[in-house]
Amino acid sequence: MELFSPVTELAGIGAQRAKQLEKLGVRTLYDLLAYFPRTYEDRTQFVCIRALEPGRPACFEAMVVSEPRTAHVRRGMDITRVQVADETGKLTLTFFNQSYLKDSLRYGESYHFYGVLSDSYANQMANPAFEPAERAGLVTGRILPIYALTAGISNKLLIKCVQHALAACADALPEILPEDVRRRYHLCPVRLAYETVHQPANRELLAEARRRLVFEEFFIFSAGLAVMRGQRSRAAAQPYVCAQMEAFYAALPFSLTGAQQSAIRDILRDLASGAVMNRLVQGDVGSGKTMVAAAAVYCAAKNGHQAAFMAPTEILAEQHAKTLSALLGPLGVEVVLLTGSLGAQAKREAKARLADGRAQLAVGTHALLTADVAFSDLGLVVADEQHRFGVAQRAQLAAKARTPHLLVMSATPIPRTLSLIAYGDLDVSVIAELPPGRQKIDTFLVGDSMRRRINAFIRRECAAGHQAYIVCPAVEDGETDTLKSAAVWAEALQRAVFPELRVGLLHGRMKGHEKEAALAAFARHETDILVATTVVEVGVDVPNATLMVIENAERFGLSQLHQLRGRVGRGSAKSYCVLFSDTKNADTRARLKALCATNDGFAIAEQDLALRGPGDFFGSRQHGLPAFKVANLQMDLATLQQAQQAAAEYIRCADDLDAPGLAPLKQRIEALFEQSDVALN
């Protein structure tokens, strides 16, 4: 069979089964081979019945010593019980709704079992896996792969499908890694890796197979980034004259921090180099990245070029437009705003001013990406909160110019391990210094039993002339009964809890002018409490707000909670953050307590990555990271560094991928970067 033949070519897989497998992303035989186990159960060690421990899975051999009996408990519930024994003791096995097993477990015969002894009922075990002792080896006595499943697909069925696929086309698996790379890093051949990861003989061989597949994933991604870096290094740009910044510095209402000045020097050096800039400015909440970007915009404008500044939300785009217009307008830089909710006439006017060059800076959301937005001479692209856009959208905006400089910014501190992947194609400047006067925020984790005391604290803060945010994870009722919903919670607070205070509401489903009005009212202190969803996560700056209360805090990642906390502590008054959560999950409570222990965003990011893993670090909005099937950035850092080194030595430009034997590697790279619309030639 061909490697990319449909799964229906395997015996036993018809149209219905193929449709079920498709829900797992499995359409071809290769998809089956590349559908790796999510974990393993070691069923190689056997114990006697007396040695079984409650709550701990184990294998044991025993003889059936009673006839299986099935009792009908109620409609839809049958219970089958049977006694088994070895020389050390007896055990009662219970099976739910499996009455057919009375014909599978025969009195006087021996079986291998795998299950968990009950910690509630003595000498009982529910629903163990089993097989005849003389034919054992399928579900016991082996390291069993455990796959992610879907309705209609059992683990046993998936194991069988993968075995058939291996037998049919394992020989056709392409060797992605060059032979000298495999030899230098002691990596096993591709067929052995796939066979072992699905059918491991022992832990040692499984570790070797996994390391090979991890290296391969990292090598493919790193080779793609190497091609992108090669394209960037060959791309020429007209050098900017960067010695005209005095007017910009004089216009600033405050002195820049040393870290801001260092980042600006990095940017100006890039702009003056004659090569295209691709730089990330990474800094914690409130570190002043916008002013760094403003310096780049001013430099581009003074050199006769336009700039585009893309923000992830309309609220943030509007705030950036106001801030940059106030700063750069008097310096001769005209700023226009482009968002989806802008009126038709305003959009036409803004687009016209960009097209004929009257406006030097466009600030907007994804509206900047639409085909009808044209620039007279786009020289600089700035993407704020870059992890929400990803490679594809950065490239889409950059395509509106011939060789635009690219500056991306993130207020989400990224752990060093993750930045090797997320920002592998960018140069990085870190702003690890906060402006003078930023307050340390005291953070507390409380349960609902503290509700009355926290409400009293909110009243005291408001009575002292300050303001508070209350953030909820949902907009409307309906997701679950336990979630606080912003709209309903705001109404309840105003009516029954804080009738003497002014409660405002802000959420993502409000119209643009409604959001702006709600924020403006809060900024002017026309409301005391702003109940909001995470639309206030970034960019909202109200120095008078001193208290951030977050409902259902367990629903958020640490980095997102840190972003929300950063909305307070922007003035001179002492500020606080209160995390409401009644979760009993020990790992979740440890995660939330980690936030209470530090205000260092980079330390929090490392903790968040360690606790949640890279797949969940950015949340559902992340589009820039690849979906690694085997690799784990926390566990596999050493392998990542080796693969990056090997890829950098082997692949420097797209032409290298045309070398003999590298066609499979080129195909895998192109497939990986296909979602980003990035050409690798």
N, C-alpha and C positions, 0 to 999 in steps of 0.2 A: 504493500500500500504506500501511497505518497504521504509525506509528512503532513501536508496541509489538506489531506482528504477530509471530508465531513465525517463526524463521529458516527453517522448512520451506516458507514461501511463496516463498522465493527458488529459482530454477531450479537444480537440481543438488544441493540439500540435502534428503536423505531422512531417515528416522527414525534410521538408524545414524550418519550424519554429524552430525545434531542432537545425538545423545547424546555424541559426541566433543566437540562445541563446548561442551556444557553443563559439561564438566570445566573449561573455561576461564571459567565464569561467564557464558557467552553463550547466551541463550535467545531473545531478541527482536532485531529489527532495530536497535533503539536500543542494545542491548548490544553489537552489532557495531560501531556507530559510535563507541561510548564505550570500545571495546577499543583503547587507544592503543598505538602501537609502544613497545617498551622501549628501542630505540636506532635508529640509522640508519647505513647505509653509503654514503659518498659515492662513487658510481661515474660521476661526470661527467668526471673527468680521465683522459685516455688517455696511455699512454707506449708507446714502441717496445720490442721484445723486449730489445734491448741494455740499455735503461734499467731493466729489472725488477730489484728488490732482494730478496734472500732474506728471508723473514719478513714482508714488507710487501705487503698486498693491493693489487692494481692492475688496471686495465682496459687491454686492448690489442686491436688488430685484427690478424688473421693469416689466412693461407691454408692450407688443409689440403694437405700435400705428400706424404702417404703414405696408403695404404689402411689404415683402422683394423683392427687384428688383436687377436683375443681369445685368451688362453691360459688353460687350466684349470689352476690351481695345485694345489688340493686340493679335497676335498669342501666345498662351500659357498663357494668362493673362485675367482672369475674375474677376470682383469685384462685390460682393453682399453687398448691403446696406439696413439697416433697422433702423427705429426709435423706441426707447423705452422711457418710461417715468415713473416717480413716482410723488408723490404729490409735490416734490420740483423742478422738472425740466425735460428737455428732453435731450436725448443723441443719436447721430448717431453712429451705430455700422457698421464697415467695415470688410468684410471677403474676403480674397484673394484666388481665385481658390477653392472655396467651394460652388459652385452654388447649390449643393444638400441641403444646409441649408435652402433654401426658403421653403422647405417642413417640416422643423423641428421647425421653429419659426413661430407660428400661431398668426395671428392678434387677439388681445383681450385677449390673455392668458399671465399669469405671469411666469417669469423665474428667477432663481438665476444666476447671472453672476459673473465672476472673471476676471479682466483684469487691464490694465494700461491706464489711461486717457492720451491722446496725449498732449505733451507740445508744439507741433507745430501748431495744428489745434484745435480751440475752440470746446468743447463739442463733441469730436470724440474719438472713441476707436477702435483699430484694433484687430481682432481675439480673443475676449474674450472666455474663457471657459464658458459653460452654461449648465443648466439642468432645467427641469420643476420644478416649486416651490413645487408642491404637492409631487414630488418624489425626492426631493433634498437629498444630503448626500454623493453622490459619488465623485463629484468634488468641491462642496462648502460645507460650514458649518462644515468643519473638518480640522484637520492638515494633509495635503496631503504629503505623502512621494514622493520624487523626486529621481529617479534612474539614474545612468549612462546608456546610451542607445547605440544602434548600429543600422545600417540600417535595416529597417523592423520591429524593435521592438519599439513600442511607450511606453510612461510612463503608459498610461491607460491599455495597454495590459499586461505590466509587473506587475502592481498592481493586475490584475485579476489572472495571473498565480500564484503569491505568495499567494493570498487568497485561491486558490484551493489547493496548496501544504500544507498550514497550516491546512486546513480542512482534508486533506488526511492523514497527518502523524505527526502533531505536538506532539501527544502523544508519539511518538517514539523517540523524541529528548533525547539523553543521558544526564544525570546530571553529568557534569565534576567535579564540585566543591564538596569537602567533606561537609557533612551536618554541622559539627561544624564550618567550615570556613564560610559558608553562614550565619550561625546564629551570629557568632562573628562580622562579618562585615556588617550585615543587608542587605543581598543581596536577591533579589527576585528569585523565582524558574525559571528554564530554559525556560519552555513553556511560562510563562507569559512574560519573557524578549523578546523572539522572536515575540510573538503576538503583544506586545506593540510597539516594534521598527518598525514594519511594519504597524500597525494600531493604532497609539497613540490616546487615548481618550482626553488627555490633556498634557500640557508641564511637569507637575510634574511627572506623570507616565512615560512619555518618558525619563525624566532624570534618574529615578530609573532603568528603563530597560537598558538604555545606560551604566550606571555605572556598572551594573551586567556584561554586555558583555565586557566592557573594562577590568574589574577585571579579567574575565576569560581569555582573551587574554594574559594579563601580567602574570597571574598565570601559564599558560601552558608554556610560554617561560621561566619564572624564575625557574620553576620546572625542565625543561630540563637543564638549566645552573647549577642548584644545583646538578643534577646527574653528570654532567661533572666535577664540582669541587670535588665531592666525589671521582670520579675515579682518579683525579689528586692527591688528598691528600693521596690516598692509593698507588699510584705509587711510587716505591722506585727507587733511582738512587745512583750510587756510589758517595760518597762525593768528591768534587774536593778539592785539596790543593790550596788555593788562596793566599799564602804568597810569591808568586814568581813574583810579578808584577813590581819590581823595574826597570828591564830592559825596560819594556814597557813604563813606565812613563819617563824614561831617553831619550827614542827615540823620544818622541813627540817634534815637532818643536815649541810648545807654551805651556803655562800653562793652565790646565783645569780650567773651572769656578767652583764655589762652587756647582752649580746645577748639572754639569756633574759629579763631584766627588761623590755627593750624589747618583746619579743614578747608578754609578759603584759600590758603596758600596751595594746598594740593590741587584744588580745582583750577586756580589760575595757571598753575604750572602745566596742567593738562591742556588747557585752552591755548596756551602759548606754544605748545610743543610741535604743532603741525600734524599730530595724530588725533584720531577721533577719541574723545573722552568717553569712557564707560565706568562711572564711579558711583559707589554706594556711600552715602553719608548715614551712618548708623549712630543713634544716640538715644539715651533714655528719655522718658517723659519729661518735657519741659526743658530740654537741654539747649534749645534755640536753633534747631535745624532750619526753620523757615528763613531766618536772617542769613544763613549760609547760602541757601538757594537764591535769595534775593540778590546777593553779591554776584552770583553767576549770571542771573538774568540781566542785571545792570551792565555787566561786562559785555554780554552778547549784544545788548542794545547799543552800547557805545561803539561797537564794531560794526554796526549797521545791520544786525541780524535780529530776527524775531525769536521768541521763546514760547513754548507751550508748557503749562503747569497743570498736571492732571492729578486730581484728588479723588479719593474713593467714594465720598458722599457729597450730596449737594450742600449740606450744611457746612462742611469743611471747605468746599470750593468757594462758597460765598464768603466765608471768613477770610480765606487766603486772598480773595479778590479785594476785599476791603483793606486788609493790612498792607498788601503790596501796592495798591493804588495810592494809599495815603503816604507810603514811603517813597515810591518811585515816580508818582505823578509829578511832584514838584521838580524832579530831576529830568523831566522830559520824556518819560516812558509811559505811554498810554496803555491802560489795562482794560481788557474786555472780559466779560463773564459769559460762559456758554454751558448751560445745564439743560437737562431734559424738560424741566418745568418752566423754563424761560418762555415768555410770550413770543408768538410768531414774528411780530415786527421787531422785537428786541434781538431775536436770533438773526434775522436777515441783516440788521444793521451791524451786529458784531461780526458776522461772517464777511460782510462787504469790507469792513475796516481791516480785517486780517488779510483778505485777498489782495487789497491794493496797497498794503503796507502802512496805512495810517496808524494802526495799533501794533505795538511792539510785543505785547504779552497777552496770551490767551490763557485764562484760568478756567478750568471746567472739570467735568466728570467724564464718563465714557462718551458723552456727546462730542468730545473732541475727536473721537475715532471715526465718526460717520464720514461717508465718502464726500459729502457736499461741503466739508470744512477744508478750505484750501488756504495756504499761507503764501505770502509774497516771497519770503526768504527765511524759512525756518532753520535756525542754527542750533537751537538748544531745546531738549526735551527734559522736563523735570517730572518725575513720577513720585508722588507722596504716598507713604504707606505702601511701598512697592510690592510687598508680599500679597496684596490683594489683586494685583494685576497679573503678575507672572510674565514669562518671556514672550508669550504670544501677543499680548496687548502692548507691551513695550515696543515690540517690533512693528506692530500695526501703526502706532503713532509715529515712530521713527521713519516709516516708509513714506511719510508725507514730505520728506526732504531727501536730498541726495546723500549727504553724510552728516547728519546732525550729531552734536554731542549729546550724551545721555547722562543725566544725574538722577539717581534714584535714592529715596530717603525712607528710612524706617524708624519709627518710634518703638518698635517691638525689638528689644535686645535679642539677638540671636546667639545661641551657644556656639562656641568655636567649631565644635564638631559638625553642627548643622550648617554653619555658614560655608564650610568647605564644599557643600553640595548646592545650597540655595543660591550662593553668590559666587560660584566658581568661575563665572565669566566676567566678573567685575573687580575693579580695584576698590579697596575699602578704606574709608576714613571714619574713625570712631571719635565721637564727642563724648568723652567720659568725664565730663565736668558740668555741674549745674550752675546757672547764674547765681550771683550772690543774692541772699534773701529767701531762697526757696526753703520751705519749711519741711522738717521731718514729720511724717504723718504717722500718728499712733494708730495701730490697727488691732481690732478685737474680733474674735470669733465667738458668737453667742447663739443660743437656741431661742425658740419662741417663748420660753419661760421668762426671758428678759425683755419681752416686748414693751411692757409698761414703763420700765426704767429707761429704755432707749427712747420711747416717745417723749418722756419727760426731758431727756437730754436734748432732743430736737427742739422742744419748746424753749429751753434755756438758751440754746445757741441763737435761735431766731429772736428771742427777747433781747439778746445782746446786740442785735442789729446784723447778724450774719444770716447765711442761707444754707440750704441743704439739698443734696440730690438724693433721690430714692430710685434705685435702678431695679427693674424687673426683667426676667428672661423672656416673657411672652407679651404680646400686644393685646390679645383678646382671650377670653375664656375658651376652654375647649380642649387644650392640649392634654392636660391632666388636672385632676381636682386639686392637687397639692401645689401647683404653681401659682405664684402671684402674677396676675395679669396687669399690665401698666394702666390700661384704660379703666378697668373696674376698680383697681386698687386706688387710683387717684380719686375716683368718685367717693369711695368709702372713707378715705382719709379726710377729705374735705367735709363730708357730711357728719361723720361720727367721731373722728379722732381729733382733728385740728380745725374745728369750725371757726376759730378765732384767727387762723392764719390763711394765707392766700396760696392755694395749691395749683400749680400748672401741670400740663401734660405734654410730653414730646415722644413721638414714636415714628418709625420709618414709614408707616402707611399714610401718614398725614401728607397733605399737599405741600409743595415747596413753600408757598407763602405762609401756610399755617405753622410749619416748622420754624421759619424765620421769625414769625411773630412771637411764638412761644419762647424762643431763645432770647430775642430782643427784650421781652418783658422780664425774663429772669435776669438778664444782664443789667437792666435799669432798676432792678430791685422792686419791680411791680408785683412779683410773686416771691414768696418766702421759700417754698418747697417746689422742686421740679421733679415730678415722677416721670421716669423715662425708661426706654429700652437702651440697648447699647449704641444707639446713634450718638450718644454723648461720649463714646469711648475715646475718640481722638479729636483734638483741635478745639474743643469748647473751652473758652478761657474766661472765667468769672472769678476774679480775685477775692470777691466778698464771700464766696462759698467756702465753708470750713468743714462741712460734714458730708461724707459719702456713705450712704446706707445701701447695701446690696442684698436683695432678697434672693433666696434659693441659690446661695453662692456656690453650692456644689455643682451647679449647672455650667459654670464658667471654668476656663483654663486659668492657670496661675498668671500667665502673661496678660490675658485679657482683664483679669481682676486688677493687675498692676496698672494697666492702662486706665481703667475706670478710677482707681484711687488717685491717679495723677491729675484728675480734674480739680482736686482741692489742694490746698497748700501753696496756692499761687499768690497769696497776699501776705500781709505781715502777721496775721492772727494765727494762733495755734489751730491745727487741723486734725481731723480724725476720720477713720474709715471703720465701719461696722459691717461685718459679714454675718448675715443670718443664715444658719443652716442647722437642721436637726438630723442630718445624716448620721447613721450609725456605722457606716463603712470606715474601717480603720485607715485604709489608704487615702481615702478622700479627706478625712480629718487631718491626716499628716500633711497632705498637700496644702490645705487651707492654713494650718498652723505655720507652715513654712513662709507663707506670705506675711503673717503677723510678725515673724522674727526679723525681717529685713526690708529695707526700702531700696536695695540694690537690684535694679532691673536685670542685670546680667547674671547675678547669682540666682535670681528667681527663674530666669530662663533655663539655666542649667538644671535646676530642680524640676521644672516643668517637663523638660525633655526626658529626664530620668524617670519620672513618675508616669508620664502619659505616652512617651514614645514619639518618634518623628511624624508618624502618620497623622496624629491628632494635634500636633504642636500649633499649627496655624488655624485649625478649624476648617469648616467646609468652604471657606472663601479662598483658600490657598489654591492657586493654579500653577505655581512655578516649580514645585517639586515633582520629581518622577515618582511613580508608584513602585517602589522596590518590593519585589516578591519575597526575597530571602534576607536581604541585608538589614541589619539593625545598626543605626548610627552610634548607639551607645556601646554595643558589644564589639563592633567591627571597625573601630577607628583605625587600628593598625593596618588592617587589610585595605581600608579606604586609602590610606596614605601610600601604600605600596602600589595600588592600582592607579592612582593619580600619577605617581612617578613613572610607572611603566607606560601609561598612555601618553604622557608629555614627551617621553623619549621616542616613542614609536610614531605618534601622530602629531604633525605640526600644522598641516593644512589639508584641505579637502582632496588635493591631488594624491596625498599619501594613501587615501582609502582606495585608490585605483590600482594599488600594487597587487601582484598575483597572490591569490589566496585570501584576499581580504574582502571579497564580495559579501560573504555572510555578515561580517562586522559592519560594513557600510549599510546593509539592509536593516540591521538591528538599530543602528544609530538613527537612520532616517525615520524608522518607525517610532522611536522614542521621542524625537523632536518634531514629529509630524503635527502634533497638537499645537506646537508653537509657531507654525508657519515659518520656521527658520530654514533657509536654504543652506545646504552644506556643500555647495560647489561654487 
